[in-house]
């Protein structure tokens, strides 16, 4: 079995002790991290190396940033999403790890929707869709995991009315997400769990976590070759309850080893 986790850590240096405790307990084979919020040279790779993990890093000062930790040595495929050369935001890493292609992504939030941030989000989603089309044609097991900043349906949001003007829940965002599924991608969590109102993110205000006022925006999308290997996908709420927690919590995908 291969376990792949996604986790928007909301600053790897601020959460390093929480991350190390969770890695010791959960021991995923691969961890795809978003919002590391540091430059490459500031990433605590030595801490993770001491725990048996290789690191791939695409950092950025103070904002964004993605990283892949893996027990097997990864082979970097690309560290930016094709299609918009002027886009310098650190939001994408793709690597071969064992028999799996893993893409770690941090999709733009898009708020406020009446600014350039929302069209940028939609352009980024179109570029991601095009990358999915390319890899679907290769007919290999690929997992696109990370913070998509999209609630696919009202079942993935505690207050759909309150979020009606939020980029996470806009019809255009949801349509772009569905268009990826319509290519032939499989969304892992909803394949095995249809229960509504299970979340992966709770903000820091108003006791949101304690009230379960959350959204589900952290997703795995898989090519058919990866979906055929899927055993399970679960959300681990426990890290969100810890002191100095990220506002996101890990999602864990389990795949059978390819024959």
Buried (B, 14 or more C-beta within 10 A) or exposed (E): EBBBBBBBBBBBBBBBEBBBEBBEEBBBBBBBBBBBBBBBEBBBBEBBEEEEBBBBBBBBEEEBBBBBBBBBEBEEBEBBBEBBEEBEBBBBBBBBBBBBBBBBBBBBBBBEBEEEBBEBBBBBBBBBBEBBEEBBEEEBBBBBBBBBBBBBBBBBBBEBEEBEEBBBBBEBBBEBBEBBBEEEBBBBBBBEEEEEEBBBBBEEEEEBBEEEBBBBBBBBBBBEBBBEBBEBBBBBBEBBEBEEBBBBBBBBBBBEEBE
